[in-house]
Amino acid sequence: MTMAKFTRESRRAPRSRHDSTVELLGDRGGAPAGTARLVDVSSSGARFAATEVFVLGAPIRARLRLMRSGVLDVRGTVVRVEEKANYTLYAVRFDPTSNRG
């Protein structure tokens, strides 16, 4: 039986590394509810580091500020959670209707 090996090339979209701030938006309005550090982003999702707690499957609203794309308001779902010593890495898959530029 042959098992598939997943590599970076098998991702849906190439990732770009970032080190910028992500504004995590609350349920109502556009006021930031918190901030996180953007680790990387692609056309289908992003990864950010935060001290706040999100559960797998949680909806996320965020504002990303990217040099080439400008300000993007995105919605997505937490699809992976990686616990680290002082923070947690969250992978978010963007909803198809998000403003991703």
Secondary structure, DSSP 8 states (H G I E B T S, - for coil): -------GGGSSS--EEEEEEEEEE-SSSS-EEEEEEEEEE-SSEEEEEESS---TT-EEEEEEEETTTEEEEEEEEEEEEEE-SS-EEEEEEE-TTS---
